[in-house]
Amino acid sequence: MPDYLVLLEGTWLVKDVKSIDDATNITISEIGKRLNPKLKFVDFQVIKSNCPICGGGLDKILLVAGTALLGIEFKMKVFNAKDEKHATQIAKSVIGRTLKDTSLEVIDIEGPNIV
């Protein structure tokens, strides 16, 4: 059965923060604690998007009244999946079990037989 690389996006909510940098650091710490050591094979980062005016990179973060909402990208290799749909189900199940309050949507799937 083939292997796939599944990219998922999710959201993360952080309360009582003063800046975007604080929100980013808290998010990375919280997600890292939940994923490690059992799911250390899952990579994650704050989603970057392009600024429509200058073309520069922007983090997908909204900070209002001390509460931040961050867009997070999760990357996971799925081995021995039947097809793309099966690989997606596996990735959502594995990550979703650990991050219960995070909704996950598929960004991209690479495969079959990625290295």
N, C-alpha and C positions, 0 to 999 in steps of 0.2 A: 504494500500500500504506500502511496506517496506521502511526502512531507510538505508542509506549508508554513509560511510566515504570515501570521495574522496580526494586523494593526487594528486596534480598537481605540475609540475615544470615549472618555467618561468625564464626569464633573466631580469636583471636590469642593466642599463648603468649609470655610474657616471663619470662626467668629472671634471677635475681640482682637483685631489686628490694627496696626497703625499705618502700615505701608504695604506696598506690593511686594517688596523684598521680604518682609516678615511673613506675608501670606505664602510666598513661594517656598521659603525655608521650612515653615511649619508643615506645609503640604508634603514636601519631599521627605521630611522626617517621619510624618505619620504613615504615609504609604509605605515607606521603606521598612518601618517596624512591622507592619502587617504582612508584607510580602516575604520578609526574611525570617528565618532561614529556609522555610519550606518552599517558597516560590522565588528563590533568587535568580531563576532563569527568566523571569519576566522583567523586561526593561521598561522604564517609564520616564516621561519627561513632560514638562509643561508644553502645551501645543503652541507653536509659533505660526503667525500668519503675516502676510505682507501688508504694509501700510499702503492704502490706496493713493496717498499723496506723494510720499517720498520713496516708496518701494522698500523701505527698511523692514527689518524683522520686529514684530511685536508679540509679546506673550499674550495669550488669550486669558486675561484676568479682568474681572470687574470688581472694583472695591467701592462699596457704598456703606456709609455709617458704621465703619468698623467690621463689616462682614465682607468676605471675599469669596467669589465664585471663580474657580480655575478650571480651564479645559486641560485634561491630561490625556496623553497618548500612551497606550500600552502596546508593547511588542512582544509576541510570544511565538516560538517555533513549536509547531504541532507535528508530531511524528505519527506515521501510520494511520492517517485519516482516509476515509473512503473517498471523499470529495471535498470541495470548498465549503459546502454547507456543514458537513460533519466537522471539519476543522474549526469553523466558526463556533459551532455549538460547544466543542471541547474548550476552546479558549475562553468563551463567555462563562462557562461553567466553572472552570478552574479559578479564574480571576474573580468572578462574581461571588463565589463561595467565601472568599477572604474579604472582599470589599462589598459587603452586603447592601449598603445604602447607595451604591454607585450604579447608575444606569450606564450600560455599555452599548455602543453602536459600532458597526464595522466601518472602518475607513478604507482598508485595502487588504487584499489577500494576494500573496505571491506564492507561486508554486504551479504545478506540483514539482517535487524533488528539488527544493532549494538546498543550498549548501550552507 
